[in-house]
Amino acid sequence: MMRNNDEEKPKGAKAIALKAQKKIFSNAAGGNLIKFVIDDELSMLFDHLVNLNVEYLKLQKVPNFQYLGRKVVKNMIKLGVKIGFMRHHNQLNKMELNALSTFRSKFHSLMKALVSFYEVEFTYNREYLIDAINMCHKNLINAIQRNSTDRSLERLEAVIDFYTNEHFLDTVCGNARPAELLPHIRLIVDEIGLRLERKLL
């Protein structure tokens, strides 16, 4: 019995990660080094994030909202793959590794804050989130700038610009979240909470 091709091929975030890895690793390593840097649950989190972005942009009546919503997450995944490549090939020096470690610590605190803002009413703090995201941005730049192309750095800037948009933060994290966004927000918070419990973020 023939298997359905759709069942054999990864979809969504995982498909993006595989494509990015093939492109990056093909120039420097054999096929045996190509493997997923995102697990099934992280892939699901990225897919939920795509849905949130798309629905938010749709509510704002932004042209090409589906393409733009996916593009943000696609940029995130490509950056993650690139950083994984840098670490795999020991391209980061001591200072860059320290910056990457600081980024991970700051990102962990940011994720905990996002969960808290969702679970505890009237705790949302836009200024805190923007400062936290910018701090993550600063440390990530310090970690990867030397080994990154201008295109990779542009992807990072596009991600930061999207998620530090004040209207986006107020709409998604504030106390008057649109009903259309709530299912996506709930799924994202659940996934983040699970990964925090397992010390994967």
PLY file of the C-alpha trace (Angstrom):
ply
format ascii 1.0
element vertex 201
property float x
property float y
property float z
element edge 200
property int vertex1
property int vertex2
end_header
0.00 0.00 0.00
1.40 3.39 -1.00
1.87 6.00 1.70
0.54 9.48 1.31
3.36 11.88 0.50
1.83 14.50 2.80
2.27 12.10 5.72
5.96 11.61 4.93
6.96 15.23 4.56
7.33 17.56 7.54
5.02 20.54 7.54
4.89 24.03 8.98
7.77 25.14 11.17
9.57 21.83 10.89
9.56 22.01 7.10
11.03 25.52 7.26
13.75 24.36 9.66
14.69 21.40 7.47
14.88 23.56 4.36
17.04 26.13 6.16
19.34 23.44 7.53
19.82 21.84 4.14
20.79 25.19 2.67
23.20 26.14 5.45
24.80 22.75 6.11
25.13 21.72 2.47
28.02 24.15 2.00
30.05 22.93 4.96
29.03 19.47 6.08
27.83 16.07 4.96
24.21 14.98 5.00
24.72 13.14 8.27
25.00 16.50 10.03
21.59 17.66 8.84
19.08 17.10 11.62
16.24 19.00 13.18
17.21 21.65 15.67
13.57 21.96 16.75
11.56 19.17 18.33
7.88 18.42 17.69
6.67 20.57 20.59
8.80 23.56 19.61
7.60 23.15 16.05
4.03 23.25 17.35
4.83 26.42 19.32
6.14 28.10 16.17
3.03 27.03 14.26
0.79 28.54 16.95
2.86 31.71 16.75
2.29 31.87 13.00
-1.45 31.58 13.59
-1.34 34.37 16.16
0.65 36.67 13.88
-1.63 36.03 10.92
-4.82 36.56 12.93
-3.48 39.76 14.48
-2.47 41.20 11.10
-5.82 40.14 9.66
-7.63 42.06 12.40
-5.52 45.10 11.55
-6.51 44.69 7.88
-2.85 44.52 6.84
-2.40 43.53 3.16
-0.72 40.14 2.62
-1.32 39.33 6.30
-0.80 35.60 5.83
2.56 36.01 4.11
3.77 38.61 6.60
2.65 36.62 9.64
4.49 33.54 8.45
7.54 35.53 7.40
8.25 36.69 10.95
8.36 33.14 12.29
10.27 31.93 9.24
12.94 34.51 10.05
13.06 33.29 13.66
13.56 29.70 12.58
16.27 30.59 10.07
18.12 32.52 12.78
17.85 29.57 15.15
19.25 27.22 12.53
22.09 29.65 11.79
22.99 29.91 15.48
22.91 26.13 15.76
25.31 25.95 12.81
27.67 28.45 14.46
27.74 26.46 17.68
28.12 23.14 15.87
31.20 24.42 14.04
32.66 26.23 17.06
32.49 29.59 15.32
31.68 31.54 18.49
34.51 32.83 20.65
34.39 33.05 24.44
32.82 36.52 24.53
30.19 35.50 21.98
29.36 32.33 23.90
28.96 34.43 27.07
26.65 36.79 25.20
24.63 33.83 23.94
24.39 32.46 27.47
23.18 35.86 28.71
20.64 35.95 25.91
19.27 32.57 26.95
18.95 33.74 30.56
17.19 36.95 29.54
14.94 35.06 27.14
13.99 32.62 29.91
12.95 35.54 32.14
11.00 37.06 29.24
9.06 33.84 28.69
8.22 33.59 32.39
6.93 37.17 32.31
4.72 36.45 29.30
3.15 33.49 31.06
2.62 35.57 34.21
0.99 38.41 32.29
-1.46 35.93 30.82
-2.25 34.11 34.05
-2.47 37.09 36.41
-4.86 39.87 35.44
-3.73 43.50 35.36
-0.02 42.63 35.59
0.81 43.47 31.97
3.71 45.90 31.65
4.48 47.02 28.11
7.66 48.91 29.03
9.07 45.87 30.80
8.42 43.65 27.76
9.99 46.07 25.30
13.05 46.50 27.51
13.34 42.73 27.95
13.05 42.06 24.22
15.61 44.76 23.44
17.99 43.30 26.00
17.63 39.89 24.36
18.26 41.58 21.02
21.42 43.30 22.26
22.94 40.08 23.60
22.01 38.10 20.51
23.66 40.73 18.29
26.80 40.51 20.41
26.77 36.74 20.00
26.22 36.41 16.26
27.14 39.66 14.49
30.72 38.69 13.62
29.61 35.50 11.86
26.38 36.77 10.32
25.56 38.14 6.91
23.72 41.41 6.50
20.68 39.37 5.46
20.69 37.40 8.71
20.96 40.59 10.74
18.09 42.09 8.74
15.97 39.05 9.63
16.73 39.61 13.30
15.78 43.28 13.06
12.50 42.37 11.35
11.62 39.96 14.17
12.46 42.49 16.88
10.52 45.26 15.12
7.42 43.06 14.88
7.40 41.91 18.51
8.26 45.29 20.03
5.38 46.98 18.23
3.40 48.63 21.02
0.00 47.95 19.48
0.85 44.28 18.99
1.99 43.93 22.61
-1.04 45.76 23.98
-3.41 43.66 21.86
-1.84 40.28 22.59
-0.62 40.72 26.16
-2.94 43.41 27.55
-6.15 42.97 29.49
-8.54 43.39 26.55
-7.41 40.67 24.19
-9.64 40.21 21.11
-11.67 37.00 21.16
-10.18 35.99 17.81
-6.70 35.87 19.33
-7.48 34.12 22.61
-7.30 30.50 21.35
-3.88 31.13 19.79
-2.59 32.97 22.86
-3.77 30.17 25.16
-2.03 27.51 23.08
1.20 29.51 22.98
1.19 30.15 26.73
0.53 26.46 27.41
3.46 25.43 25.21
5.77 28.01 26.79
4.73 26.93 30.27
5.43 23.29 29.44
8.87 24.08 28.09
9.66 26.21 31.13
8.70 23.33 33.42
11.00 21.02 31.48
13.80 23.63 31.54
13.81 23.77 27.74
13.51 27.55 27.56
0 1
1 2
2 3
3 4
4 5
5 6
6 7
7 8
8 9
9 10
10 11
11 12
12 13
13 14
14 15
15 16
16 17
17 18
18 19
19 20
20 21
21 22
22 23
23 24
24 25
25 26
26 27
27 28
28 29
29 30
30 31
31 32
32 33
33 34
34 35
35 36
36 37
37 38
38 39
39 40
40 41
41 42
42 43
43 44
44 45
45 46
46 47
47 48
48 49
49 50
50 51
51 52
52 53
53 54
54 55
55 56
56 57
57 58
58 59
59 60
60 61
61 62
62 63
63 64
64 65
65 66
66 67
67 68
68 69
69 70
70 71
71 72
72 73
73 74
74 75
75 76
76 77
77 78
78 79
79 80
80 81
81 82
82 83
83 84
84 85
85 86
86 87
87 88
88 89
89 90
90 91
91 92
92 93
93 94
94 95
95 96
96 97
97 98
98 99
99 100
100 101
101 102
102 103
103 104
104 105
105 106
106 107
107 108
108 109
109 110
110 111
111 112
112 113
113 114
114 115
115 116
116 117
117 118
118 119
119 120
120 121
121 122
122 123
123 124
124 125
125 126
126 127
127 128
128 129
129 130
130 131
131 132
132 133
133 134
134 135
135 136
136 137
137 138
138 139
139 140
140 141
141 142
142 143
143 144
144 145
145 146
146 147
147 148
148 149
149 150
150 151
151 152
152 153
153 154
154 155
155 156
156 157
157 158
158 159
159 160
160 161
161 162
162 163
163 164
164 165
165 166
166 167
167 168
168 169
169 170
170 171
171 172
172 173
173 174
174 175
175 176
176 177
177 178
178 179
179 180
180 181
181 182
182 183
183 184
184 185
185 186
186 187
187 188
188 189
189 190
190 191
191 192
192 193
193 194
194 195
195 196
196 197
197 198
198 199
199 200
